[in-house]
Amino acid sequence: MARWRWEGAFSIDVPDGWDVNDFSDGVEVVPPDPSGAAHFSTYKRVPPRPVEPGEASGWLCGFADQQLGVPVDDPPEIAAPLGREARLACVQQTNEGPRPWEIAVQVWPERAVFFTYNHDGSRPDHRDAALTMFASVEPDRGR
C-alpha cells in the first residue's frame, strides 16, 4: 500500500499494483485487471459548517437515483471521526446486464468526498480492496 494525496482535498491508501489517474474533477483508481474502477470526487462546502444528520445519506440517495436510476430509501448513516459517512451497495440494470456498484460518501465541515466503485463482480478481493481504500480517506488540509 502507498499513501496517495490529492493536495488540499484528501489522501487515500492505494493498493499495490493499482493505478491512480488524477483528473481536474476527480481521481480514478484502477486495479491491475479491468474488473472495475474506483472514482473519488470532492466537493467544497461553502461556507464550511457542521455536518447535519442525513447529509451523507442524502448525497448517496441523490447519486443512486439521478446517475444510476436506482431509487433508494435513506441508507444508514454513521458518525465518522470528522463528520458523517454513508455507504450503499446497489445494482444498476444496463443493456449488458446487471452492474454492481459500491457507493460511499464522507461529509466533513469543509467538504464531502464521494466514492464509487463499479465492477463486474468477478473479483471480490478487488471490491474489498476498494472499500478498504475508501475507509482510509482523510482530509488534506495542506499540511
C-alpha positions as CSV (number, residue, x, y, z in Angstrom):
1,M,0.0,0.0,0.0
2,A,1.1,3.5,-0.7
3,R,-0.4,6.7,0.6
4,W,-1.7,9.0,-2.3
5,R,-2.5,12.6,-1.8
6,W,-4.8,15.0,-3.7
7,E,-3.3,18.3,-2.4
8,G,-5.8,20.3,-0.5
9,A,-8.6,17.7,-0.7
10,F,-7.9,14.2,0.7
11,S,-5.5,11.3,0.8
12,I,-6.0,7.6,0.5
13,D,-4.1,4.3,0.8
14,V,-3.8,2.8,-2.7
15,P,-3.4,-1.0,-3.0
16,D,-0.1,-2.2,-4.6
17,G,-0.5,-2.6,-8.4
18,W,-3.4,-0.2,-8.7
19,D,-3.0,2.8,-11.0
20,V,-4.1,6.3,-10.0
21,N,-5.3,8.7,-12.7
22,D,-5.6,12.3,-11.4
23,F,-8.2,14.4,-13.4
24,S,-9.1,18.0,-12.7
25,D,-12.5,17.0,-11.4
26,G,-11.6,13.7,-9.6
27,V,-9.4,10.7,-9.2
28,E,-9.7,7.3,-10.8
29,V,-8.0,4.3,-9.2
30,V,-7.9,1.1,-11.3
31,P,-7.0,-2.5,-10.3
32,P,-4.4,-4.3,-12.4
33,D,-7.1,-6.1,-14.4
34,P,-10.2,-4.5,-16.0
35,S,-12.7,-5.8,-13.4
36,G,-13.7,-2.4,-12.1
37,A,-12.7,1.2,-11.3
38,A,-12.9,3.3,-8.2
39,H,-13.6,7.0,-8.5
40,F,-13.2,9.8,-5.9
41,S,-14.5,13.3,-6.3
42,T,-14.6,16.1,-3.8
43,Y,-17.0,19.0,-3.2
44,K,-16.3,22.1,-1.1
45,R,-19.0,23.0,1.4
46,V,-19.2,26.8,1.3
47,P,-19.3,28.1,3.8
48,P,-17.9,25.3,6.0
49,R,-20.5,24.3,8.5
50,P,-21.3,21.4,10.9
51,V,-22.5,18.2,9.3
52,E,-26.1,17.5,9.9
53,P,-27.6,14.0,10.3
54,G,-28.9,12.9,7.0
55,E,-26.5,14.8,4.8
56,A,-24.3,11.8,3.9
57,S,-27.3,9.5,3.1
58,G,-28.9,12.3,1.1
59,W,-25.8,12.5,-1.2
60,L,-26.0,8.8,-1.7
61,C,-29.7,8.7,-2.5
62,G,-29.3,11.5,-5.0
63,F,-26.5,9.8,-6.8
64,A,-28.2,6.4,-6.9
65,D,-31.4,7.9,-8.2
66,Q,-30.1,10.5,-10.6
67,Q,-27.0,8.8,-12.0
68,L,-27.9,5.1,-11.9
69,G,-31.7,5.2,-12.0
70,V,-31.8,3.1,-8.8
71,P,-34.2,4.6,-6.3
72,V,-33.0,4.1,-2.7
73,D,-34.5,4.7,0.7
74,D,-32.2,6.5,3.1
75,P,-29.2,4.2,3.7
76,P,-28.0,4.0,7.3
77,E,-25.5,6.7,8.2
78,I,-22.8,6.6,10.8
79,A,-20.8,9.1,12.7
80,A,-17.3,9.4,11.3
81,P,-14.3,10.9,13.0
82,L,-14.8,14.3,11.2
83,G,-18.4,14.3,10.2
84,R,-20.8,11.6,8.9
85,E,-20.5,8.7,6.5
86,A,-22.9,6.6,4.5
87,R,-22.4,3.5,2.3
88,L,-24.5,1.7,-0.2
89,A,-24.2,-1.3,-2.4
90,C,-26.6,-1.4,-5.3
91,V,-27.0,-2.9,-8.8
92,Q,-27.6,-0.9,-11.9
93,Q,-29.5,-2.6,-14.7
94,T,-27.7,-1.9,-18.0
95,N,-28.0,-3.1,-21.6
96,E,-25.2,-5.6,-20.9
97,G,-26.9,-6.9,-17.7
98,P,-26.6,-6.0,-14.0
99,R,-23.7,-3.9,-12.9
100,P,-22.7,-3.9,-9.2
101,W,-21.8,-0.5,-7.6
102,E,-20.4,0.4,-4.2
103,I,-21.1,4.0,-3.3
104,A,-19.9,5.9,-0.2
105,V,-19.6,9.4,0.9
106,Q,-17.9,11.1,3.8
107,V,-19.1,14.6,4.7
108,W,-16.8,16.9,6.7
109,P,-17.5,20.6,7.7
110,E,-15.2,21.8,4.8
111,R,-16.0,19.2,2.1
112,A,-17.5,16.0,1.0
113,V,-15.6,13.1,-0.6
114,F,-17.7,10.9,-2.9
115,F,-16.5,7.4,-3.8
116,T,-17.9,4.9,-6.3
117,Y,-16.6,1.5,-7.3
118,N,-18.4,-0.1,-10.3
119,H,-17.3,-3.6,-11.2
120,D,-18.3,-6.7,-12.9
121,G,-18.5,-8.8,-9.7
122,S,-15.7,-11.2,-10.7
123,R,-13.1,-10.1,-8.2
124,P,-14.4,-9.9,-4.6
125,D,-10.8,-9.2,-3.5
126,H,-10.8,-6.0,-5.6
127,R,-14.1,-5.0,-4.2
128,D,-12.7,-5.4,-0.7
129,A,-9.6,-3.5,-1.6
130,A,-11.6,-0.6,-3.0
131,L,-13.7,-0.4,0.2
132,T,-10.6,-0.5,2.3
133,M,-9.2,2.3,0.2
134,F,-12.4,4.4,0.9
135,A,-12.1,3.6,4.6
136,S,-8.6,5.2,4.5
137,V,-9.8,8.6,3.3
138,E,-8.5,11.5,5.3
139,P,-8.8,15.2,4.6
140,D,-5.7,17.0,3.3
141,R,-5.6,20.5,4.8
142,G,-2.4,21.5,3.0
143,R,0.0,20.2,5.7
